[in-house]
């Protein structure tokens, strides 16, 4: 038996928090040693934090990274430690791994494939290391030379080999997702252990893909695959890194970290029998390719990784098990809660302020904050002292104070407010009141009519004889829109006023973070008022579709026993910005001119499938069989038009948790022109195709236009 005990970890690192990042690495190394591990890997750029962004362009951050590494070299012994930091070599900056053991740096492994899609812009700072570039010599800084006794160390793509013949190599995050990852070459070269250090952010249903790639790599290459991931918000405003570190042997999971957790450090350890890799390595087809694989530079490490096959007691091999995953609705509950609490404690604010309208979106935001409270209480109940101290500081409680339950926590961190008007219904007011009571938030009810009247009176004073009226009262479309926007923007002004002053009313210092509650479909359509109460400090649901939000609320109703949520699920979504009459109640989908389902389809085809108007029309003609080709054209032309004219709103979206791959957030994710022309070229092509279709069906296009079908 060749048994090896190895560790991976989730770390809640924070960009530029060099002291905290060092301490979390040291705790992980200590925990791994206590669990008997001889090798520990940490997440990508674990010394600096991953989301330093343009701070990486300051040479100082690289210099400070070496200073932190010096402290790690001094304090981490008797374990091989794999950490990440920026390294400057021959005029280029690299996202690199540094592997060291007992004050000796074994090598520096730069990232080969940089992440350049979605939220990632690594090539803005780093250069990729060509996979076939020869291993070079890196001159160490003077203070590191004095610690290690080394003048230089290898830098490049290499394999490490212990004195007892165990071979291991590094693969970094994005490299796993490429068509030909380095692990293929490592596997053919007889590498036993592949160490993947990652900063892979969460999005809905992404973990399934990550598990598939890791398990397949381990099985195909016959390896023990170690995966370490960042956990927490890091320094970014929009992403949450969901941990779930793994140890996989021959495709079977033998250790798995939590996907969502309040713990800053979580180490997983497994003891694996490397002889189980023999069968995978001995496959005839594999051997035919292995003999042709060019040799990879190998660094010899004078220590033993595997236990002696004759040593007693025999090592206990870690059993395999089915990987743990959760459904999308629980992902939303866990991710939004963890993201909110990380943001709250690192921003040093005293809680959240939420305008609670009685509708499904603000209810989802309230539930996200309540989910944070539930997870805070679970962590405290499990003995997490850091979380307790953070909550005591936020709530300004003495060290002897403990929350009684999750509702008690919610009452300390979440302030909700129903901002009613003449257009508000009794039902929405009662729903908001009932939900706040059920989850335990600190709740207020105020009226905004006086503030709205001040704005409308100012208009009448400026233009004597004129008065703003709703359409139902004889006003124009523009007047009605202006009146609705005044209400929405008044609520935003009040939200920030109350967020700044409410803690004082409870004899506390500081201010609150204002929470937004616009979903991703409404952002895509532009169905919200610019700078209204969707404009907030952060928005936990801004990257989530209406459909998934309903699933989340159903999950909360059933799992958290919140029966009050049934009334939210059955209510018609409405902005309540226009007067309610006997014959008219404002409806979101009627106002939008499309359904939420149609918006989700449009969003996925546009962003994920990269389809423009013509290709989208062709695709939907075969899928939307309930519509004629001309009706499909009419619908997608309307959606593209609304997307274009509301693009300016997407430039000002509140920072939202990235959850859905079709998010229109233009700040880092959806890079498109700001001023957009009418897409006449594509539309003329569609109309040409429609003419052919309709002529073939014996229809006269001119008569269709006369009948209003266009």
Buried (B, 14 or more C-beta within 10 A) or exposed (E): BBBBBBBBBBBBBBBBBBEBBBBBBBBBBBBBBEBEBBBBBBBBBBBBBBBBBEBBEEEEBBEBBBBBBBBBBEEBEEBBBBBBBBBBBEEEBBBBBBBBBBBBBBBBBBBBBBBEEBBBBBEEBBBBBEBEEEBBEBBBBEEBEEBBEBEEBBBBBBBBBBEBEBBBBBBBBBBBBEEEBBBBBBBBBBBBBBBBBBBBBBBBBBBEEBBEBBBBBBBBBBBBBBBBBBBBBBBBBBBBBBBBBBBBBBBBBBBBBBBBBBBBBBBBBBBBBBEBBEEBBEEEEBEEEBEEBEEBEBBEBEBBBBBEEEEEEEBEBBEBEEBEBEEBBBBBBBBBBBBBBBBBBBEEBBBBBBBBBBBBBBBBBBBBBBBBBBBBBBBBBEEBEBBBEBBBEBBBBEEEEEBEEBBBBBBBBBBBBBBBBEBBBEEBBBBBBBBBEBBBBBBBBBEBBEBBEEBBEEBEEEEEEEEBBBBBBEBEEEBBBBBBBBBBBBBBBBBBEBBBEBBEEEEBEEBBBBBBBBBBBBBBBBBBBBBBBBBBBBBBBBBBBBBBBBBBBBBBBEEBEBEBBEBBEEBEBBBBBBBBEEEEBBEBBEBBEBEBEBBBBBBBBBBEEEBBBBEBBBBBBEEBEEBBBBEBBBBBBBBBBBBBEBBBBBEEBBBBBBBBBBBBBBBBBBEEEEEBEEBEEBBEBBBEBBEEBBEEEEBEBEEBEEEEBE
